[in-house]
Amino acid sequence: SLGVTAVHEHLLFGLPGSEHVSQEVFNRAIAFERIKNGLLDFKRLGGQSIVDCTGMPMGRDIDFYQALSRATGVNIIACTGFVEERVIPPRLVPQSKDVDFVAGLFVGELTEGMITGLMRKTTVRAGIIEAGRNSDQKNTHAKATAGISTACLARSNGAAVSSISPIAQKLGKARR
């Protein structure tokens, strides 16, 4: 049972390549303690699960999440997917235009195991798809096709979908 769940969190977040940053720039031990303490506070308030919607190239760290979950007893559900088109790693850009390639990548992470930022395959499966937005705001056909494809993929694999809508993004910018 997931119990009380925070449904759209980012435990770690970084630009593509952030997994290669040195300890002097990003101290993982300090980050671990701070996030662990936050999760323990969440648990004391009745929280039991966190859905982490940090996409593939954005700092998602499966080993880090597993260690946090073991240390706190909080379930961490990680996602597959991309936050938005512009953050797809350069090595995947040519293939990212191929719907079958992207679907295969997502299905593999949902059914077999997720890939770390260092391109190591794990046995930890994603529990949700993060459906990012297409940066081509004028191409409504492409956006509709991507949305329908993601919905079909989720339905056929029993996965939930999380998405940040352009309206939510505008509200977030307005609040800054």
C-alpha positions as a Markdown table, in Angstrom:
| # | Residue | x | y | z |
|---|---|---|---|---|
| 1 | Ser | 0.0 | 0.0 | 0.0 |
| 2 | Leu | 1.3 | 3.4 | -0.9 |
| 3 | Gly | -0.6 | 5.2 | 1.8 |
| 4 | Val | -0.2 | 9.0 | 2.0 |
| 5 | Thr | 1.7 | 9.9 | -1.2 |
| 6 | Ala | 3.4 | 13.0 | -2.5 |
| 7 | Val | 2.7 | 12.6 | -6.2 |
| 8 | His | 5.1 | 14.9 | -8.0 |
| 9 | Glu | 8.5 | 15.4 | -6.3 |
| 10 | His | 12.1 | 15.8 | -7.4 |
| 11 | Leu | 14.5 | 14.4 | -4.8 |
| 12 | Leu | 17.5 | 15.1 | -7.0 |
| 13 | Phe | 17.5 | 17.4 | -10.1 |
| 14 | Gly | 20.3 | 18.3 | -12.4 |
| 15 | Leu | 21.1 | 19.1 | -16.0 |
| 16 | Pro | 22.1 | 16.3 | -18.3 |
| 17 | Gly | 25.7 | 15.3 | -17.3 |
| 18 | Ser | 25.2 | 16.3 | -13.7 |
| 19 | Glu | 26.1 | 12.7 | -12.6 |
| 20 | His | 29.7 | 13.5 | -13.6 |
| 21 | Val | 30.0 | 16.6 | -11.3 |
| 22 | Ser | 32.7 | 16.4 | -8.6 |
| 23 | Gln | 32.2 | 16.1 | -4.9 |
| 24 | Glu | 33.5 | 19.7 | -4.5 |
| 25 | Val | 30.6 | 21.0 | -6.6 |
| 26 | Phe | 27.9 | 18.6 | -5.4 |
| 27 | Asn | 28.5 | 16.7 | -2.2 |
| 28 | Arg | 26.3 | 13.6 | -2.4 |
| 29 | Ala | 26.7 | 12.7 | 1.3 |
| 30 | Ile | 25.4 | 16.2 | 2.4 |
| 31 | Ala | 22.6 | 16.0 | -0.1 |
| 32 | Phe | 21.7 | 12.5 | 1.2 |
| 33 | Glu | 21.5 | 13.6 | 4.8 |
| 34 | Arg | 19.3 | 16.7 | 3.9 |
| 35 | Ile | 16.9 | 14.7 | 1.7 |
| 36 | Lys | 16.8 | 11.8 | 4.3 |
| 37 | Asn | 15.9 | 14.3 | 7.0 |
| 38 | Gly | 13.2 | 15.7 | 4.8 |
| 39 | Leu | 11.8 | 12.3 | 4.1 |
| 40 | Leu | 11.9 | 11.4 | 7.8 |
| 41 | Asp | 9.9 | 14.6 | 8.5 |
| 42 | Phe | 7.4 | 13.6 | 5.8 |
| 43 | Lys | 7.1 | 10.1 | 7.4 |
| 44 | Arg | 6.5 | 11.6 | 10.9 |
| 45 | Leu | 3.6 | 13.6 | 9.4 |
| 46 | Gly | 2.1 | 10.3 | 8.0 |
| 47 | Gly | 3.7 | 10.2 | 4.6 |
| 48 | Gln | 4.5 | 6.8 | 3.2 |
| 49 | Ser | 5.4 | 7.2 | -0.5 |
| 50 | Ile | 7.1 | 9.8 | -2.8 |
| 51 | Val | 6.6 | 9.8 | -6.6 |
| 52 | Asp | 9.9 | 11.2 | -8.0 |
| 53 | Cys | 9.2 | 12.6 | -11.4 |
| 54 | Thr | 12.8 | 13.4 | -12.2 |
| 55 | Gly | 13.2 | 12.2 | -15.8 |
| 56 | Met | 16.0 | 10.2 | -17.3 |
| 57 | Pro | 18.8 | 12.7 | -18.0 |
| 58 | Met | 17.9 | 15.1 | -15.1 |
| 59 | Gly | 19.8 | 13.7 | -12.2 |
| 60 | Arg | 17.7 | 10.6 | -11.5 |
| 61 | Asp | 19.9 | 8.3 | -9.3 |
| 62 | Ile | 18.4 | 4.9 | -8.7 |
| 63 | Asp | 21.1 | 3.8 | -6.2 |
| 64 | Phe | 20.6 | 7.0 | -4.2 |
| 65 | Tyr | 16.9 | 6.5 | -4.2 |
| 66 | Gln | 17.2 | 2.9 | -3.0 |
| 67 | Ala | 19.6 | 4.0 | -0.1 |
| 68 | Leu | 17.1 | 6.8 | 0.9 |
| 69 | Ser | 14.2 | 4.4 | 0.9 |
| 70 | Arg | 16.2 | 1.9 | 3.1 |
| 71 | Ala | 17.3 | 4.6 | 5.5 |
| 72 | Thr | 13.8 | 6.1 | 5.9 |
| 73 | Gly | 11.2 | 3.4 | 5.2 |
| 74 | Val | 9.6 | 5.8 | 2.7 |
| 75 | Asn | 8.6 | 4.2 | -0.7 |
| 76 | Ile | 10.2 | 6.0 | -3.6 |
| 77 | Ile | 8.5 | 5.5 | -7.0 |
| 78 | Ala | 10.8 | 6.6 | -9.8 |
| 79 | Cys | 9.8 | 7.5 | -13.3 |
| 80 | Thr | 10.8 | 6.9 | -16.9 |
| 81 | Gly | 10.5 | 9.6 | -19.5 |
| 82 | Phe | 11.8 | 13.0 | -20.3 |
| 83 | Val | 10.7 | 16.3 | -18.6 |
| 84 | Glu | 10.8 | 18.0 | -22.0 |
| 85 | Glu | 12.2 | 17.6 | -25.4 |
| 86 | Arg | 15.1 | 20.1 | -25.0 |
| 87 | Val | 16.7 | 18.0 | -22.3 |
| 88 | Ile | 17.0 | 14.8 | -24.2 |
| 89 | Pro | 20.7 | 13.7 | -24.0 |
| 90 | Pro | 22.6 | 14.4 | -27.3 |
| 91 | Arg | 23.3 | 10.7 | -27.8 |
| 92 | Leu | 19.5 | 10.1 | -27.9 |
| 93 | Val | 18.4 | 13.0 | -30.0 |
| 94 | Pro | 18.4 | 11.2 | -33.4 |
| 95 | Gln | 16.5 | 8.2 | -31.9 |
| 96 | Ser | 14.1 | 10.4 | -29.9 |
| 97 | Lys | 12.3 | 11.3 | -33.2 |
| 98 | Asp | 11.5 | 7.5 | -33.6 |
| 99 | Val | 8.3 | 6.8 | -31.6 |
| 100 | Asp | 9.1 | 3.1 | -31.5 |
| 101 | Phe | 12.6 | 3.7 | -30.0 |
| 102 | Val | 11.2 | 6.0 | -27.3 |
| 103 | Ala | 8.3 | 3.6 | -26.5 |
| 104 | Gly | 10.8 | 0.7 | -26.3 |
| 105 | Leu | 13.0 | 2.7 | -23.9 |
| 106 | Phe | 10.1 | 3.5 | -21.7 |
| 107 | Val | 8.7 | 0.0 | -21.8 |
| 108 | Gly | 12.1 | -1.4 | -20.9 |
| 109 | Glu | 12.3 | 0.9 | -17.9 |
| 110 | Leu | 8.8 | -0.1 | -16.8 |
| 111 | Thr | 9.2 | -3.8 | -17.3 |
| 112 | Glu | 12.9 | -4.7 | -17.0 |
| 113 | Gly | 14.8 | -1.9 | -15.2 |
| 114 | Met | 15.9 | 1.7 | -15.4 |
| 115 | Ile | 19.1 | 3.0 | -16.8 |
| 116 | Thr | 21.3 | 5.1 | -14.6 |
| 117 | Gly | 22.8 | 8.4 | -15.8 |
| 118 | Leu | 26.0 | 6.5 | -16.4 |
| 119 | Met | 24.2 | 4.1 | -18.7 |
| 120 | Arg | 24.2 | 1.2 | -16.3 |
| 121 | Lys | 21.1 | -0.9 | -16.4 |
| 122 | Thr | 19.4 | -1.7 | -13.0 |
| 123 | Thr | 16.8 | -4.2 | -12.1 |
| 124 | Val | 14.7 | -1.5 | -10.5 |
| 125 | Arg | 11.6 | -0.8 | -12.6 |
| 126 | Ala | 10.0 | 2.6 | -13.1 |
| 127 | Gly | 6.5 | 3.0 | -11.7 |
| 128 | Ile | 5.3 | 6.0 | -13.7 |
| 129 | Ile | 5.9 | 7.8 | -17.0 |
| 130 | Glu | 6.9 | 11.4 | -16.9 |
| 131 | Ala | 5.4 | 12.9 | -20.2 |
| 132 | Gly | 7.2 | 16.0 | -20.9 |
| 133 | Arg | 6.1 | 18.7 | -23.3 |
| 134 | Asn | 7.2 | 19.2 | -26.8 |
| 135 | Ser | 9.1 | 22.5 | -27.1 |
| 136 | Asp | 7.6 | 23.2 | -30.5 |
| 137 | Gln | 4.6 | 25.0 | -29.2 |
| 138 | Lys | 3.2 | 25.6 | -32.7 |
| 139 | Asn | 3.2 | 21.9 | -33.7 |
| 140 | Thr | -0.1 | 20.9 | -32.1 |
| 141 | His | -0.2 | 17.7 | -34.2 |
| 142 | Ala | 3.1 | 16.6 | -32.8 |
| 143 | Lys | 2.0 | 17.4 | -29.2 |
| 144 | Ala | -1.3 | 15.5 | -29.7 |
| 145 | Thr | 0.5 | 12.5 | -31.2 |
| 146 | Ala | 3.0 | 12.4 | -28.3 |
| 147 | Gly | 0.2 | 12.6 | -25.8 |
| 148 | Ile | -1.9 | 9.9 | -27.4 |
| 149 | Ser | 1.2 | 7.7 | -27.8 |
| 150 | Thr | 2.1 | 8.1 | -24.1 |
| 151 | Ala | -1.4 | 7.3 | -23.0 |
| 152 | Cys | -1.5 | 4.2 | -25.1 |
| 153 | Leu | 1.9 | 3.1 | -23.8 |
| 154 | Ala | 0.8 | 3.7 | -20.2 |
| 155 | Arg | -2.5 | 1.8 | -20.7 |
| 156 | Ser | -0.8 | -1.2 | -22.3 |
| 157 | Asn | 1.8 | -1.4 | -19.5 |
| 158 | Gly | -0.4 | -0.6 | -16.5 |
| 159 | Ala | 1.6 | 2.6 | -15.8 |
| 160 | Ala | 0.4 | 6.0 | -14.6 |
| 161 | Val | 1.4 | 9.2 | -16.4 |
| 162 | Ser | 2.6 | 12.5 | -14.9 |
| 163 | Ser | 2.8 | 15.6 | -17.0 |
| 164 | Ile | 3.5 | 19.3 | -16.5 |
| 165 | Ser | 1.1 | 21.2 | -18.5 |
| 166 | Pro | 2.0 | 24.6 | -20.2 |
| 167 | Ile | -0.7 | 26.2 | -17.9 |
| 168 | Ala | 1.1 | 24.9 | -14.8 |
| 169 | Gln | 4.4 | 26.2 | -16.1 |
| 170 | Lys | 2.9 | 29.6 | -16.7 |
| 171 | Leu | 1.5 | 29.7 | -13.2 |
| 172 | Gly | 4.9 | 28.7 | -11.8 |
| 173 | Lys | 6.6 | 31.5 | -13.7 |
| 174 | Ala | 3.9 | 34.0 | -12.5 |
| 175 | Arg | 4.6 | 33.2 | -8.9 |
| 176 | Arg | 8.3 | 33.8 | -9.1 |
